[in-house]
Amino acid sequence: MNSLDLRFSKSILIKLYKEGNSLKTNLQSIVKNLYSLDKLLLALSDDGMISIDTKAFGKNIQEIGLTSTGRIVAENLMHLEEYRVKIPDELMDEMHRIIKKDKSYASVEEYINEAVRKAIEKWQGEHPLD
C-alpha cells in the first residue's frame, strides 16, 4: 500500500517540511488517535518518507523527521497545496452528509473528483473541439 494514500499522510509530511523534526506527541495535533498515528508513521517509514528515532529520556520518546525522499515529496506537496481551492465548511458538511447517506463514495475527494469529471464531460459535450 502506498502510504501517501493514507488519511493525514500528506499533512504529516507538510508539517515536518515546514517545522522540521518533531516529537511524535506533537503530531497528535493532526492524528488524534495514537494507534492510527503509529500505523501511519510506520507506513511512511516503510515507504522511506520519514525516519523514526527513539530516544530514551526516562521513557521512550520518538523524534520524527523527513528522509531525503520525504523532503522531495513534501516539497512537491507544498506546491500542490498552493493551488488548492478552499471549500466552505458548510459545503464540506453537506458533502459529508451526502456521502454518509449515499455510501457510493469512499471520501469527499472521490465525490469531488467524480463531480468535476462529470462537469468537464458535460462542458466538452457542449463545446466540441474542432
SVG drawing of the C-alpha trace seen along z (x, -y; Angstrom):
<svg xmlns="http://www.w3.org/2000/svg" viewBox="-29 -29 47 31">
<polyline fill="none" stroke="black" stroke-width="0.4" points="0.0,0.0 1.2,-3.5 1.5,-5.5 0.5,-8.7 -3.0,-7.2 -3.5,-7.1 -5.5,-9.8 -3.4,-12.6 -0.1,-11.3 0.3,-14.5 -0.5,-16.7 2.2,-15.0 4.8,-15.4 3.9,-19.0 4.1,-19.7 7.5,-18.1 8.7,-20.0 7.5,-23.4 8.6,-22.8 11.4,-20.3 11.8,-17.3 9.0,-16.8 8.3,-14.6 5.6,-12.1 3.4,-13.7 3.4,-16.9 1.9,-15.1 -1.1,-14.2 -2.5,-17.6 -3.1,-16.1 -3.9,-12.5 -5.7,-12.3 -5.8,-8.5 -2.4,-7.2 -3.0,-3.8 -3.8,-5.5 -0.8,-7.8 1.5,-4.8 0.1,-2.9 0.6,-6.0 4.1,-6.7 5.1,-3.1 3.7,-3.1 5.5,-6.4 8.7,-4.9 8.3,-1.7 8.0,-3.8 11.2,-5.7 9.4,-9.0 10.3,-9.5 12.8,-8.4 11.8,-7.5 14.5,-8.0 13.7,-6.6 15.4,-8.4 15.2,-7.3 14.6,-10.1 13.1,-8.2 10.5,-6.9 10.7,-6.3 10.4,-9.5 10.2,-9.3 11.5,-12.0 10.1,-12.0 12.0,-13.5 11.8,-13.6 14.2,-11.5 15.7,-13.0 12.9,-11.2 10.3,-12.5 11.6,-16.0 11.3,-15.9 7.7,-14.5 6.8,-17.1 8.2,-20.0 6.1,-18.8 3.0,-18.5 3.6,-22.1 3.5,-23.3 0.2,-21.4 -1.2,-22.9 -0.6,-26.4 -3.2,-25.7 -5.8,-24.0 -9.2,-25.6 -10.7,-26.2 -14.2,-24.7 -16.5,-26.5 -17.2,-24.5 -21.0,-24.4 -20.4,-22.8 -18.0,-20.3 -20.6,-19.4 -23.2,-18.9 -20.9,-16.7 -20.1,-14.6 -23.9,-14.2 -24.4,-13.1 -21.6,-10.6 -22.8,-9.1 -26.4,-8.7 -25.4,-7.7 -22.4,-5.4 -21.3,-5.3 -18.2,-7.4 -15.3,-6.5 -14.3,-10.1 -15.1,-13.7 -12.2,-13.8 -13.7,-10.9 -17.1,-12.7 -15.5,-16.0 -13.4,-14.2 -16.5,-12.5 -18.4,-15.8 -15.6,-17.6 -15.2,-14.8 -18.9,-14.9 -18.8,-18.7 -15.9,-18.5 -17.5,-15.8 -20.7,-17.9 -18.8,-21.0 -16.8,-19.1 -20.1,-17.8 -21.5,-21.3 -18.2,-22.8 -16.8,-20.3 -13.2,-21.0 -12.9,-21.5"/>
</svg>
